[in-house]
């Protein structure tokens, strides 16, 4: 069992930046996929960005060029650097881990990001 703990959410003005962090309670292997999803009120949970083995990344079109996902396997941590934030980025952001070792998918508890106009 792996617990994911997110931090770094908050309130920021449009154009500002935030950095989200997500740390796993046990070892996360380099070949596991880590990602960030977000869910706005009344909407479905959508992928924001993911990072796989070898540092291969994938981004939603809406955040390309503004958000950067990275990981530190030694610290069991994934990061999401969010720049040039827009009000439409307001959502609860969830960390996600696809563990091939454990054949399980795990979710964090979510962290609120609010961007004011």
C-alpha positions as CSV (number, residue, x, y, z in Angstrom):
1,X,0.0,0.0,0.0
2,X,1.3,3.4,-0.9
3,X,0.0,6.7,0.5
4,X,0.4,9.9,-1.5
5,X,0.6,13.2,0.3
6,X,0.2,16.4,-1.7
7,X,1.2,19.9,-0.7
8,X,1.7,23.3,-2.3
9,X,-1.8,24.3,-3.2
10,X,-3.3,27.7,-2.3
11,X,-4.7,31.0,-3.6
12,X,-2.8,33.0,-6.2
13,X,-3.6,35.8,-8.6
14,X,-3.8,35.3,-12.3
15,X,-0.4,35.2,-13.8
16,X,1.2,33.9,-10.7
17,X,2.9,30.6,-9.9
18,X,2.6,27.6,-7.6
19,X,4.5,24.5,-7.1
20,X,2.8,21.3,-6.1
21,X,4.6,18.4,-4.5
22,X,3.5,14.8,-3.9
23,X,5.5,12.3,-1.8
24,X,4.8,8.6,-1.6
25,X,5.0,6.7,1.7
26,X,7.1,3.9,0.1
27,X,9.6,3.5,-2.7
28,X,8.4,4.6,-6.1
29,X,10.3,3.0,-8.9
30,X,11.5,4.8,-12.0
31,X,9.3,2.8,-14.3
32,X,6.1,3.7,-12.3
33,X,4.1,6.4,-13.9
34,X,3.3,9.5,-11.8
35,X,0.9,12.2,-12.7
36,X,-1.3,15.1,-11.7
37,X,-5.0,15.3,-12.4
38,X,-7.5,18.1,-11.6
39,X,-11.2,18.3,-11.0
40,X,-13.2,21.5,-11.1
41,X,-16.6,21.7,-9.5
42,X,-19.2,19.9,-11.6
43,X,-16.6,18.6,-14.0
44,X,-14.8,15.3,-14.5
45,X,-11.3,14.6,-13.3
46,X,-8.9,15.2,-16.1
47,X,-5.2,14.5,-16.7
48,X,-3.0,17.6,-16.3
49,X,0.5,16.0,-16.8
50,X,2.2,12.7,-16.3
51,X,5.8,11.5,-16.2
52,X,7.0,8.0,-17.0
53,X,10.3,6.2,-17.1
54,X,13.2,8.0,-18.8
55,X,11.5,11.3,-18.0
56,X,8.9,11.0,-20.7
57,X,6.2,13.6,-20.1
58,X,2.7,14.1,-21.3
59,X,0.7,17.3,-20.9
60,X,-2.9,18.4,-21.4
61,X,-3.1,20.9,-24.3
62,X,-4.4,23.6,-21.9
63,X,-1.3,23.6,-19.8
64,X,1.5,23.1,-22.4
65,X,4.1,25.7,-22.1
66,X,2.9,26.8,-18.6
67,X,3.2,23.7,-16.4
68,X,6.2,21.4,-15.9
69,X,6.1,18.0,-14.3
70,X,9.2,16.5,-12.8
71,X,10.1,13.7,-10.4
72,X,12.8,12.8,-7.9
73,X,12.8,9.0,-7.5
74,X,15.2,9.2,-4.6
75,X,12.7,11.2,-2.6
76,X,9.6,9.3,-4.0
77,X,8.3,12.7,-5.0
78,X,6.7,14.2,-8.1
79,X,6.4,18.0,-8.7
80,X,4.2,20.2,-10.8
81,X,5.5,23.7,-11.4
82,X,2.6,25.9,-12.5
83,X,3.4,29.2,-14.1
84,X,1.2,31.9,-15.8
85,X,-1.8,30.6,-13.9
86,X,-5.3,31.4,-15.2
87,X,-8.7,31.4,-13.4
88,X,-9.6,28.3,-15.4
89,X,-6.8,26.4,-13.7
90,X,-8.8,26.6,-10.5
91,X,-9.5,23.0,-9.3
92,X,-8.6,20.3,-6.8
93,X,-5.4,18.8,-8.0
94,X,-4.8,15.1,-7.3
95,X,-1.5,13.2,-7.4
96,X,-1.7,9.8,-9.1
97,X,0.7,6.8,-9.1
98,X,0.5,3.8,-11.4
99,X,2.6,1.2,-9.7
100,X,3.6,-1.7,-12.0
101,X,5.3,-3.3,-9.1
102,X,2.2,-3.5,-7.0
103,X,-0.2,-3.6,-10.0
104,X,-2.2,-0.8,-8.3
105,X,-3.2,2.7,-8.9
106,X,-3.1,5.2,-6.1
107,X,-4.5,8.7,-5.5
108,X,-3.6,11.5,-3.1
109,X,-6.2,13.3,-1.1
110,X,-6.1,16.4,-3.3
111,X,-5.0,19.9,-2.9
112,X,-7.0,23.0,-3.8
113,X,-5.6,25.5,-6.3
114,X,-7.6,28.7,-6.6
115,X,-6.6,31.4,-9.2
116,X,-8.3,34.8,-8.8
117,X,-8.8,37.1,-11.7
